């Protein structure tokens, strides 16, 4: 995907989300998750990445672009969204992207149930943007589902803040993390 095509699609998804009143990450959060995943994915083959709480696909676009620019072949991005109308919007908008190195999959369902059904240590990276009250439960599952060295990014690490149990669980498990201080914040960590 050419950069001009990306910018056009980024704007269309951003405006579609905003006009539908659907919450999404900010542009600067997109830059953060793009940079983290691009660096992580660089030269790797067959990565499995999940976007949990994909809404209309704005974060999925940033993740797919990072994979397209960084991955080798056989990489897959799975966008998970509980609301069917939002997922249908994401499917329609992202279907126009023309990614060559990334296969996009769209899964309708509750993020916890979708992740629970996946084999342990089979996810390479995940971006989480579900209701922050669910972060401790999602984190508990992802600690098992991520491969060793797997990348985890949590949106809304500053505003609204996740439950304290989220951070306590990371510390107890020995996971070092950093919060990029955007307006809403993005927590970035890797499974030791």
C-alpha positions in Angstrom: 0.0 0.0 0.0 1.4 3.3 -1.1 1.7 6.1 1.5 -0.7 8.3 -0.3 -3.3 5.5 -0.5 -2.8 4.9 3.2 -3.3 8.6 4.1 -6.5 8.6 2.0 -7.9 5.5 3.7 -6.8 6.6 7.1 -8.8 9.8 6.7 -11.8 8.0 5.3 -11.9 5.6 8.3 -11.3 8.3 10.8 -14.2 10.4 9.4 -16.5 7.4 9.1 -15.9 6.5 12.7 -16.3 10.1 13.9 -19.5 10.7 11.9 -21.0 7.4 13.3 -20.0 8.5 16.8 -17.7 5.5 17.3 -14.8 5.9 19.6 -11.4 5.3 18.1 -7.7 5.8 18.9 -6.2 9.2 18.1 -3.9 9.8 15.1 -0.9 10.0 17.5 -1.8 6.7 19.1 -1.9 5.3 15.5 1.7 6.5 15.1 2.7 4.8 18.4 1.2 1.4 17.6 2.5 1.6 14.0 6.1 2.3 15.3 6.0 -0.4 18.0 4.6 -3.1 15.7 6.8 -2.2 12.7 9.9 -2.5 14.8 8.7 -5.8 16.3 7.6 -7.3 13.0 10.6 -6.2 10.9 11.7 -9.2 8.7 9.6 -11.8 10.6 7.5 -14.3 8.8 4.0 -15.7 9.6 3.1 -13.3 12.5 -0.3 -13.6 14.1 -1.5 -10.2 15.4 -4.8 -9.4 17.1 -6.7 -6.1 17.3 -9.1 -6.5 20.2 -11.9 -3.9 20.0 -11.3 -3.0 16.3 -14.5 -0.9 16.0 -14.6 0.4 12.4 -11.0 -0.6 11.7 -9.0 2.5 12.4 -6.5 0.8 14.7 -6.5 -2.2 12.4 -5.4 0.0 9.5 -2.4 1.2 11.5 -1.5 -2.3 12.6 -1.9 -3.7 9.1 0.3 -0.9 7.6 3.0 -1.7 10.2 2.8 -5.4 9.2 2.8 -4.6 5.5 5.9 -2.5 5.8 7.7 -4.7 8.3 6.7 -8.4 7.9 7.9 -10.9 5.5 5.3 -13.3 4.1 2.4 -15.1 5.7 1.4 -12.5 8.3 -2.2 -12.3 9.5 -4.1 -9.5 11.4 -7.3 -10.6 13.1 -9.7 -7.7 13.9 -12.1 -8.6 16.7 -15.2 -6.6 17.3 -18.3 -7.4 19.3 -20.7 -5.1 17.4 -21.6 -6.6 13.9 -22.3 -3.2 12.3 -18.9 -1.9 13.2 -17.1 -5.0 12.0 -19.0 -4.8 8.7 -17.8 -1.2 8.3 -14.2 -2.3 9.0 -14.5 -5.1 6.6 -15.8 -2.8 3.9 -13.3 0.0 4.4 -10.2 -2.2 5.0 -11.1 -4.4 2.0 -10.1 -1.5 -0.2 -6.6 -1.4 1.3 -4.8 -3.8 -1.1 -2.3 -5.2 1.4 0.0 -7.8 -0.1 1.9 -9.2 2.8 -0.9 -9.2 5.4 -4.0 -11.3 5.3 -6.9 -9.6 7.2 -9.4 -11.6 9.1 -12.5 -10.2 10.7 -14.1 -11.9 13.7 -17.3 -10.9 15.3 -17.4 -11.7 19.0 -16.5 -10.9 22.6 -12.7 -10.4 22.8 -12.4 -12.5 25.9 -14.2 -15.4 24.4 -12.3 -15.1 21.1 -8.9 -15.0 22.9 -9.9 -17.8 25.3 -10.4 -20.2 22.3 -6.9 -19.6 20.9 -4.1 -22.0 21.8 -1.6 -20.9 24.4 1.6 -19.2 23.1 0.2 -18.7 19.6 -0.2 -14.9 19.4 2.8 -12.8 18.4 1.3 -9.4 19.1 -2.0 -7.8 20.3 -3.4 -4.4 20.6 -6.2 -4.0 23.2 -8.9 -1.3 23.0 -11.8 -2.9 24.8 -13.6 -1.5 27.8 -10.8 -0.7 30.3 -12.7 -2.5 33.1 -12.0 -5.7 31.2 -8.2 -5.1 31.0 -7.3 -7.4 34.0 -9.2 -10.3 32.5 -7.9 -9.7 29.0 -4.3 -9.4 30.4 -4.7 -12.6 32.3 -5.6 -14.5 29.1 -2.9 -12.7 26.9 -0.2 -13.6 29.4 -0.8 -17.2 28.4 -1.7 -16.7 24.8 1.3 -14.5 23.8 4.4 -16.3 22.6 7.6 -15.6 24.5 8.8 -12.2 23.4 5.3 -11.3 22.2 4.3 -7.7 22.0 1.4 -6.3 23.9 -0.1 -2.8 23.5 -3.0 -1.5 25.7 -4.8 1.7 24.7 -6.3 4.0 27.4 -3.3 3.5 29.7 -3.7 7.1 31.0 -7.3 8.1 30.3 -9.6 6.6 31.4 -7.1 4.6 33.5 -7.3 0.9 33.6 -8.0 -0.8 36.9 -4.9 -0.9 39.2 -5.0 -4.7 38.9 -3.8 -4.3 35.3 -0.5 -2.8 36.4 -0.1 -5.0 39.5 -0.5 -8.1 37.3 2.3 -7.0 35.0 4.6 -6.2 37.9 3.9 -9.5 39.6 4.6 -11.4 36.4 7.9 -9.5 35.9 6.8 -7.8 32.7 8.5 -4.4 32.2 6.3 -1.8 30.5 6.3 1.8 29.4 3.4 4.1 28.9 3.7 6.4 25.9 2.0 9.6 27.3 -0.3 10.5 24.5 -3.6 12.0 25.4 -5.1 8.6 26.2 -1.9 6.7 26.6 -0.5 3.5 25.1 1.1 0.9 27.4 3.7 -1.2 25.6 5.3 -4.4 26.9 6.7 -7.7 25.8 6.3 -11.1 27.3 9.6 -12.1 29.0 
